[in-house]
Amino acid sequence: MDLDFSAEDKVFREEVRGFLTQNYPAELRAKQQNEEALTKEDYFSWHRILAKKGWAAPAWPVEWGGTAWSPTQKYIWSEELAKAEALPVLPFGVTMVAPVIYTFGTEEQKARFLPGIRDGIEWWCQGYSEPGAGSDLASLKTKAERIQGDDGKEYYLVNGQKTWTTLAQHADWGFFLVRTDPTAKPQAGISFLLIDMKSPGISVRPIITLEGGHEVNDVFLDNVKVPVENRIFHENQGWTCAKSLLLHERSGIAGVARSKRGLERLRQMARSELADDAGTLLADPFFKRKVAELEIDLTALEYTELRTLAGESAGKGPGPESSILKIKGTEIQQRLTELTLEAAGHYGAPYLRNVPHNLGAVGPDDAHGVAGAYFNVRKTSIYGGSNEIQRNIIAKVVLGI
């Protein structure tokens, strides 16, 4: 794998930087800087700008709007997005359900759903986890029974509950795992359905997280009718789709470029007025060692990600290395937020800065929000399949245990 940037790659990097500088919405950046809650339209405003440029779905097949970028160009894109602190396109449509649709779906399903995902028209959510089926996803209980509708068409009647459904309050569509054969062994009796979130019988209840945010939800399905034509792949073989989707999700969770940007910010904080009178935090050998160890691990993860991208460009889908990316990426994110909170010290107290600085907030601006980020990132080692499950996958697939 050649990691040197070619002249073409350097030109591409400048193109990306120029595009981000000229086109990222000023209103959106202002909201991010003020840490205001973002609306559905805020997210879509940037998505649609990328779609117009043809950059909303870089990894897709070219015939559906992909860019045919090289692994190095994909890396450059993610790195420059992070440096510019620009929002990434939400993953649920572009990087999670879309690969399932263009890999396993019918031509009619591709034509119906892929353009809306690519162009930022329809918002998607993921209906996988249940109150009793998180890491052990194959034990899910939400059931779908096949029925004949009054209009002569076949439907699934879906009943059950999903939980931790991210941003479901905004969703137009959701992709759900449901049990269609309760007598089969767990993985063999599951189907993959696309469900209109406006369907009668769907209710979304917010879950307010520790830092006070509304990001996740419970979703209840009460006799929800779903056309059989909205099933992806064969009945009772949805586990194949689920495994494919999770490989893409786990690769994306690593977040190397954004962790690199976070590490830069941590260094700035540790050199700033957050340090005590005796000198900067980076002069403390114990803190400096923790930052150095984190940077070494992040560099190793970066090279693993680049090898994964190179494999995908050679026609290999993400494999067990996606579990490695997921484990190390989320552990690094957690260590990074821990060190950032340590650098903030008492100024990082969760509710010390809940008012604007000019109205009496205490401490430097760098300390604002670090406690909320710390709390929120506790979940990363669980979603996408807990890190304990990922270690089992590596043991089985890579080590043959």
C-alpha positions in Angstrom: 0.0 0.0 0.0 1.5 3.3 -1.1 0.9 6.0 1.5 2.6 8.8 -0.3 0.4 11.6 -1.6 0.7 12.0 -5.4 0.6 15.3 -7.2 -3.0 14.5 -8.1 -3.9 13.8 -4.5 -2.4 17.1 -3.4 -4.5 18.9 -6.0 -7.6 17.0 -4.8 -6.8 18.1 -1.2 -6.7 21.8 -2.3 -10.0 21.3 -4.1 -11.6 19.8 -1.0 -10.3 22.6 1.2 -11.6 25.3 -1.2 -15.0 23.7 -1.5 -15.4 23.4 2.2 -14.3 27.0 2.8 -16.7 28.4 0.1 -19.7 26.2 0.6 -20.2 25.2 4.2 -23.3 27.0 5.5 -22.4 30.0 7.7 -25.6 29.6 9.7 -24.8 26.0 10.4 -21.3 26.8 11.5 -22.7 29.5 13.8 -25.1 27.0 15.4 -22.3 24.5 15.9 -20.0 27.1 17.6 -22.9 28.2 19.9 -23.7 24.5 20.6 -27.3 25.0 19.6 -29.5 22.0 18.9 -29.5 21.2 15.1 -32.7 20.7 13.3 -33.5 18.2 10.5 -33.1 21.0 7.9 -29.7 21.9 9.4 -28.4 18.5 8.6 -30.0 18.3 5.2 -28.8 21.8 4.2 -25.2 20.6 4.1 -26.1 17.1 2.7 -27.9 18.7 -0.3 -24.9 20.9 -1.0 -22.7 17.8 -1.1 -25.3 16.0 -3.3 -25.3 18.9 -5.8 -21.5 18.6 -6.0 -21.8 14.8 -6.4 -19.9 14.2 -3.1 -22.7 13.0 -0.8 -22.0 9.3 -1.2 -18.3 8.8 -2.1 -18.3 5.0 -1.5 -21.3 4.1 -3.6 -21.2 2.5 -7.0 -20.7 5.2 -9.7 -24.0 4.3 -11.4 -25.9 5.4 -8.3 -23.9 8.6 -7.5 -20.5 7.4 -6.1 -17.3 9.3 -6.8 -14.9 6.5 -7.8 -12.4 8.1 -5.4 -9.3 6.2 -4.5 -8.7 5.1 -0.9 -6.3 8.0 -0.5 -8.9 10.5 -1.7 -11.5 9.1 0.7 -8.9 9.5 3.5 -8.2 13.0 2.4 -11.9 13.8 2.3 -12.6 12.5 5.8 -9.5 14.3 7.2 -10.4 17.7 5.6 -14.0 17.4 6.8 -12.7 16.9 10.4 -10.2 19.7 10.1 -12.9 22.1 8.9 -15.2 20.8 11.7 -17.9 20.2 9.1 -20.8 17.9 9.8 -20.4 14.4 8.3 -23.4 13.2 6.3 -25.5 11.1 8.7 -24.6 7.5 8.3 -28.0 5.8 8.6 -29.0 6.3 5.0 -25.7 6.8 3.0 -23.4 4.4 4.7 -25.7 1.9 6.4 -28.9 1.0 4.6 -27.9 2.2 1.1 -25.2 -0.5 0.7 -27.7 -3.1 1.7 -30.2 -1.8 -0.9 -27.7 -1.6 -3.8 -26.2 -5.0 -2.8 -29.3 -7.1 -2.0 -32.3 -5.0 -3.3 -34.3 -5.3 -6.5 -33.9 -2.8 -9.3 -37.2 -1.3 -8.3 -36.1 -0.9 -4.7 -32.8 0.7 -5.8 -34.6 3.2 -8.1 -37.2 4.0 -5.3 -34.9 4.6 -2.4 -31.3 5.3 -3.4 -31.9 8.8 -5.1 -33.7 10.1 -2.0 -30.9 8.9 0.3 -28.2 10.3 -2.0 -29.8 13.7 -2.4 -30.8 14.3 1.2 -34.5 14.1 0.7 -35.4 11.2 3.1 -34.1 10.7 6.6 -33.5 7.2 7.8 -33.2 5.6 11.2 -32.1 2.1 12.3 -34.4 -0.3 14.1 -32.1 -3.0 15.4 -31.7 -3.0 19.2 -34.5 -4.0 21.5 -34.9 -3.8 25.3 -33.9 -7.5 25.5 -31.8 -7.7 22.4 -28.8 -5.4 22.1 -25.5 -7.1 21.7 -27.3 -10.4 21.4 -29.2 -9.0 18.4 -30.3 -12.4 17.1 -32.6 -12.8 20.1 -34.9 -9.9 18.9 -38.6 -10.3 19.6 -40.3 -7.8 17.2 -42.5 -10.0 15.0 -43.9 -9.7 11.5 -46.8 -11.9 10.4 -47.7 -12.1 6.7 -51.3 -11.1 6.0 -53.6 -10.4 3.0 -54.7 -6.8 2.8 -58.2 -5.6 1.9 -56.7 -4.3 -1.3 -55.5 -7.8 -2.3 -51.8 -7.0 -1.6 -49.6 -8.9 0.8 -48.4 -7.1 3.9 -46.4 -7.8 7.1 -48.2 -6.9 10.3 -45.4 -5.8 12.6 -45.5 -5.6 16.4 -42.8 -4.9 18.9 -40.4 -2.3 20.4 -37.0 -0.9 19.3 -34.8 1.1 21.5 -31.8 3.5 21.4 -33.1 4.5 17.9 -30.9 7.5 17.0 -32.7 10.6 15.7 -35.9 8.6 15.0 -37.8 11.8 15.9 -36.8 13.2 12.5 -37.0 10.0 10.4 -39.1 9.5 7.3 -38.1 5.9 6.9 -36.5 3.2 9.0 -34.8 -0.1 8.3 -35.9 -2.8 10.8 -35.0 -6.3 11.7 -38.1 -8.4 12.5 -38.8 -12.0 13.2 -40.8 -13.7 10.5 -40.3 -17.3 11.6 -40.5 -17.8 15.3 -39.8 -21.5 15.0 -36.5 -21.2 13.2 -33.1 -20.8 15.0 -32.5 -17.2 15.9 -30.5 -16.0 12.9 -32.5 -18.0 10.4 -35.9 -16.5 11.1 -35.2 -12.8 10.7 -36.2 -10.5 7.8 -35.0 -7.0 6.8 -37.9 -4.5 6.3 -38.0 -0.9 5.1 -40.8 0.9 7.0 -42.4 4.3 6.4 -42.1 6.0 9.8 -45.4 7.8 9.1 -47.3 4.5 9.1 -50.2 4.2 11.5 -49.2 2.3 14.6 -45.7 3.8 14.9 -45.0 5.9 18.0 -41.6 7.5 19.0 -40.8 8.2 22.6 -37.7 10.3 23.5 -35.0 9.0 25.8 -33.2 11.9 27.4 -29.5 11.1 27.9 -27.3 12.0 30.9 -26.1 15.2 29.5 -29.7 16.4 28.8 -29.8 15.7 25.0 -32.5 14.1 22.9 -30.6 11.9 20.5 -32.1 8.5 21.0 -35.6 7.1 21.3 -37.9 4.2 21.9 -39.9 3.2 18.9 -43.1 1.2 19.3 -44.8 -0.7 16.5 -48.4 -1.6 17.0 -50.0 -3.6 14.1 -48.0 -1.6 11.6 -48.8 -2.7 8.0 -45.7 -3.0 5.8 -46.0 -4.0 2.1 -44.1 -7.2 1.4 -42.4 -5.4 -1.5 -40.5 -3.4 1.2 -38.6 -6.5 2.3 -35.0 -6.5 1.2 -33.6 -9.9 0.1 -35.4 -13.1 0.9 -37.8 -13.8 3.8 -36.0 -15.2 6.9 -32.6 -14.3 5.4 -32.4 -10.7 6.7 -29.5 -11.7 9.0 -27.3 -11.7 5.8 -28.3 -8.1 5.2 -27.8 -7.2 8.9 -24.2 -8.6 9.0 -23.3 -6.7 5.8 -24.7 -3.5 7.2 -22.9 -3.9 10.5 -19.6 -4.3 8.8 -20.0 -0.9 7.1 -21.3 0.7 10.3 -18.3 -0.6 12.4 -15.8 0.7 9.8 -17.4 4.1 10.0 -17.5 4.2 13.8 -13.7 4.3 14.1 -13.7 8.1 13.4 -10.0 8.4 12.9 -10.0 11.9 11.3 -12.2 13.4 14.0 -10.2 11.9 16.8 -7.1 13.5 15.2 -8.8 16.8 15.3 -9.9 16.2 18.8 -6.3 15.4 19.8 -5.1 18.7 18.3 -7.8 20.5 20.4 -6.7 18.7 23.5 -3.1 19.8 23.0 -4.3 23.4 22.6 -6.3 23.2 25.8 -3.4 21.7 27.7 -1.2 24.7 26.6 -3.9 27.3 27.4 -5.1 29.1 30.5 -6.7 25.8 31.6 -3.2 24.8 33.0 -2.3 25.8 36.5 0.2 28.4 37.5 3.1 26.0 37.7 3.1 25.5 34.0 1.1 23.9 31.2 -0.4 20.5 31.5 1.9 19.2 28.8 4.9 20.0 31.1 3.5 17.3 33.5 5.2 14.1 32.5 2.3 11.9 33.5 -0.3 13.8 31.5 2.2 14.1 28.6 2.7 10.4 28.6 -1.0 9.7 28.4 -1.3 12.1 25.4 1.7 10.4 23.7 0.3 6.9 24.2 -3.1 8.0 22.8 -1.4 9.5 19.7 0.6 6.3 19.1 -2.6 4.2 19.2 -4.4 6.7 17.0 -1.6 6.5 14.4 -1.7 2.7 14.4 -5.5 2.8 13.9 -5.1 5.3 11.1 -2.9 2.8 9.2 -5.3 0.0 9.8 -8.1 2.2 8.3 -6.0 3.0 5.3 -5.3 -0.8 4.7 -9.1 -1.4 5.0 -9.8 1.3 2.4 -7.1 -0.1 0.1 -8.8 -3.5 0.4 -12.2 -2.1 -0.5 -10.7 -0.4 -3.6 -9.4 -3.8 -4.7 -13.0 -5.2 -4.5 -12.9 -6.6 -1.0 -15.8 -5.7 1.3 -15.0 -4.8 4.9 -14.2 -7.9 6.8 -13.1 -8.7 10.4 -10.8 -5.7 10.3 -14.0 -3.6 10.8 -14.3 -5.1 14.3 -10.7 -4.0 15.0 -11.5 -0.5 13.8 -14.6 -0.4 15.9 -12.9 -1.6 19.1 -9.8 0.6 18.9 -11.7 3.6 17.4 -14.3 3.7 20.2 -11.7 3.1 23.0 -9.6 6.0 21.6 -12.6 8.3 21.5 -13.4 7.5 25.1 -9.8 8.0 26.2 -9.7 11.3 24.3 -12.8 12.7 26.0 -11.4 11.5 29.4 -8.2 13.5 28.8 -10.1 16.5 27.6 -12.2 16.5 30.7 -9.0 16.1 32.8 -7.5 19.1 30.9 -10.6 21.2 31.6 -10.4 20.4 35.3 -13.0 22.0 37.5 -14.1 24.2 34.6 -15.5 21.1 33.0 -18.1 20.5 35.7 -21.3 19.4 33.8 -23.6 22.3 34.6 -21.1 25.1 35.3 -21.4 26.5 31.8 -25.1 26.1 30.9 -25.4 29.8 30.2 -23.7 31.9 27.5 -20.2 33.3 28.4 -21.4 36.9 28.3 -24.2 36.1 30.8 -21.9 34.8 33.5 -20.6 31.4 32.4 -17.5 30.4 34.4 -14.1 29.5 32.9 -12.6 29.5 29.4 -14.6 28.7 26.3 -12.5 25.5 25.7 -14.1 23.9 28.7 -17.7 24.3 27.5 -19.4 21.1 26.6 -16.5 18.7 27.5 -18.5 17.0 30.2 -21.4 16.4 27.8 -19.1 15.0 25.2 -17.5 12.7 27.8 -20.9 11.3 28.9 -22.1 10.9 25.3 -19.1 9.0 24.2 -19.6 6.3 26.9 -22.0 4.7 24.5 -19.6 4.2 21.6 -18.1 0.9 22.9 -21.7 -0.5 22.9 -23.4 0.6 19.7 -22.7 -1.2 16.4 -22.2 -4.4 18.4 -20.5 -4.1 21.8 -16.7 -4.3 21.9 -17.0 -7.6 23.8 -18.9 -9.1 20.8 -16.3 -7.7 18.4 -13.5 -9.5 20.3 -15.5 -12.7 19.9 -15.8 -12.1 16.2 -12.0 -11.5 15.9 -11.3 -14.7 17.9 -13.6 -16.7 15.6 -12.8 -15.3 12.2 -9.2 -14.2 12.5 -7.8 -16.6 15.1 -10.0 -19.5 14.4 -10.8 -20.0 18.1 
